[in-house]
Amino acid sequence: EAYDNLGSLFIDLWRFYEARATYDEVLLMERSPLAHTGKGISLLKLREYREAILCFNYALGLDSNYMPAHNNKGLALDETRKSQQAIECFEEVIRLAPLSVSGYYNKGVALYHLNKCQQAIEPFDVAIELDPTFTDAYDHKGLSLRCLKRYKEAIACYDKVI
């Protein structure tokens, strides 16, 4: 457990190479969804997306309901422009944790990346309803509204961020 905590601390400190090495040590001792996900997050931050996705898949093979692995796999997929697959991951996050602000927000971002601006607004609205202080959701809702040429509404969103 101390190794997991150390790996997590390295991620918090943006020391991703050290986090990856720490999780490699953990995985020599035990195979857990937490350790695979931790290593995957460090790889995601290092922009090693393919390897990160493999780690998240290992975690999900151990526990198919491990929400952090679904969420971070979705982030990695979206970074590789596999936004439709990312949306499926975020929908699983929402199924597992219906009050997950990040699940709704990330789904909205992936929809925006697919140029599905109208569809992106609803998940941003839910994220905002769940956490009215989450400025990234207002910002990305503003981008979606701008995409739809709904400029006054976009400005109102940006005003919440500024």
Secondary structure as a PSIPRED ss2 file (coil, helix, strand):
# PSIPRED VFORMAT (PSIPRED V4.0)

   1 E C   1.000  0.000  0.000
   2 A H   0.000  1.000  0.000
   3 Y H   0.000  1.000  0.000
   4 D H   0.000  1.000  0.000
   5 N H   0.000  1.000  0.000
   6 L H   0.000  1.000  0.000
   7 G H   0.000  1.000  0.000
   8 S H   0.000  1.000  0.000
   9 L H   0.000  1.000  0.000
  10 F H   0.000  1.000  0.000
  11 I H   0.000  1.000  0.000
  12 D H   0.000  1.000  0.000
  13 L C   1.000  0.000  0.000
  14 W C   1.000  0.000  0.000
  15 R C   1.000  0.000  0.000
  16 F H   0.000  1.000  0.000
  17 Y H   0.000  1.000  0.000
  18 E H   0.000  1.000  0.000
  19 A H   0.000  1.000  0.000
  20 R H   0.000  1.000  0.000
  21 A H   0.000  1.000  0.000
  22 T H   0.000  1.000  0.000
  23 Y H   0.000  1.000  0.000
  24 D H   0.000  1.000  0.000
  25 E H   0.000  1.000  0.000
  26 V H   0.000  1.000  0.000
  27 L H   0.000  1.000  0.000
  28 L H   0.000  1.000  0.000
  29 M H   0.000  1.000  0.000
  30 E C   1.000  0.000  0.000
  31 R C   1.000  0.000  0.000
  32 S C   1.000  0.000  0.000
  33 P H   0.000  1.000  0.000
  34 L H   0.000  1.000  0.000
  35 A H   0.000  1.000  0.000
  36 H H   0.000  1.000  0.000
  37 T H   0.000  1.000  0.000
  38 G H   0.000  1.000  0.000
  39 K H   0.000  1.000  0.000
  40 G H   0.000  1.000  0.000
  41 I H   0.000  1.000  0.000
  42 S H   0.000  1.000  0.000
  43 L H   0.000  1.000  0.000
  44 L H   0.000  1.000  0.000
  45 K H   0.000  1.000  0.000
  46 L C   1.000  0.000  0.000
  47 R C   1.000  0.000  0.000
  48 E C   1.000  0.000  0.000
  49 Y H   0.000  1.000  0.000
  50 R H   0.000  1.000  0.000
  51 E H   0.000  1.000  0.000
  52 A H   0.000  1.000  0.000
  53 I H   0.000  1.000  0.000
  54 L H   0.000  1.000  0.000
  55 C H   0.000  1.000  0.000
  56 F H   0.000  1.000  0.000
  57 N H   0.000  1.000  0.000
  58 Y H   0.000  1.000  0.000
  59 A H   0.000  1.000  0.000
  60 L H   0.000  1.000  0.000
  61 G H   0.000  1.000  0.000
  62 L H   0.000  1.000  0.000
  63 D C   1.000  0.000  0.000
  64 S C   1.000  0.000  0.000
  65 N C   1.000  0.000  0.000
  66 Y C   1.000  0.000  0.000
  67 M H   0.000  1.000  0.000
  68 P H   0.000  1.000  0.000
  69 A H   0.000  1.000  0.000
  70 H H   0.000  1.000  0.000
  71 N H   0.000  1.000  0.000
  72 N H   0.000  1.000  0.000
  73 K H   0.000  1.000  0.000
  74 G H   0.000  1.000  0.000
  75 L H   0.000  1.000  0.000
  76 A H   0.000  1.000  0.000
  77 L H   0.000  1.000  0.000
  78 D H   0.000  1.000  0.000
  79 E H   0.000  1.000  0.000
  80 T C   1.000  0.000  0.000
  81 R C   1.000  0.000  0.000
  82 K C   1.000  0.000  0.000
  83 S H   0.000  1.000  0.000
  84 Q H   0.000  1.000  0.000
  85 Q H   0.000  1.000  0.000
  86 A H   0.000  1.000  0.000
  87 I H   0.000  1.000  0.000
  88 E H   0.000  1.000  0.000
  89 C H   0.000  1.000  0.000
  90 F H   0.000  1.000  0.000
  91 E H   0.000  1.000  0.000
  92 E H   0.000  1.000  0.000
  93 V H   0.000  1.000  0.000
  94 I H   0.000  1.000  0.000
  95 R H   0.000  1.000  0.000
  96 L H   0.000  1.000  0.000
  97 A C   1.000  0.000  0.000
  98 P C   1.000  0.000  0.000
  99 L C   1.000  0.000  0.000
 100 S C   1.000  0.000  0.000
 101 V H   0.000  1.000  0.000
 102 S H   0.000  1.000  0.000
 103 G H   0.000  1.000  0.000
 104 Y H   0.000  1.000  0.000
 105 Y H   0.000  1.000  0.000
 106 N H   0.000  1.000  0.000
 107 K H   0.000  1.000  0.000
 108 G H   0.000  1.000  0.000
 109 V H   0.000  1.000  0.000
 110 A H   0.000  1.000  0.000
 111 L H   0.000  1.000  0.000
 112 Y H   0.000  1.000  0.000
 113 H H   0.000  1.000  0.000
 114 L C   1.000  0.000  0.000
 115 N C   1.000  0.000  0.000
 116 K C   1.000  0.000  0.000
 117 C H   0.000  1.000  0.000
 118 Q H   0.000  1.000  0.000
 119 Q H   0.000  1.000  0.000
 120 A H   0.000  1.000  0.000
 121 I H   0.000  1.000  0.000
 122 E H   0.000  1.000  0.000
 123 P H   0.000  1.000  0.000
 124 F H   0.000  1.000  0.000
 125 D H   0.000  1.000  0.000
 126 V H   0.000  1.000  0.000
 127 A H   0.000  1.000  0.000
 128 I H   0.000  1.000  0.000
 129 E H   0.000  1.000  0.000
 130 L H   0.000  1.000  0.000
 131 D C   1.000  0.000  0.000
 132 P C   1.000  0.000  0.000
 133 T C   1.000  0.000  0.000
 134 F C   1.000  0.000  0.000
 135 T H   0.000  1.000  0.000
 136 D H   0.000  1.000  0.000
 137 A H   0.000  1.000  0.000
 138 Y H   0.000  1.000  0.000
 139 D H   0.000  1.000  0.000
 140 H H   0.000  1.000  0.000
 141 K H   0.000  1.000  0.000
 142 G H   0.000  1.000  0.000
 143 L H   0.000  1.000  0.000
 144 S H   0.000  1.000  0.000
 145 L H   0.000  1.000  0.000
 146 R H   0.000  1.000  0.000
 147 C H   0.000  1.000  0.000
 148 L C   1.000  0.000  0.000
 149 K C   1.000  0.000  0.000
 150 R C   1.000  0.000  0.000
 151 Y H   0.000  1.000  0.000
 152 K H   0.000  1.000  0.000
 153 E H   0.000  1.000  0.000
 154 A H   0.000  1.000  0.000
 155 I H   0.000  1.000  0.000
 156 A H   0.000  1.000  0.000
 157 C H   0.000  1.000  0.000
 158 Y H   0.000  1.000  0.000
 159 D H   0.000  1.000  0.000
 160 K H   0.000  1.000  0.000
 161 V H   0.000  1.000  0.000
 162 I C   1.000  0.000  0.000
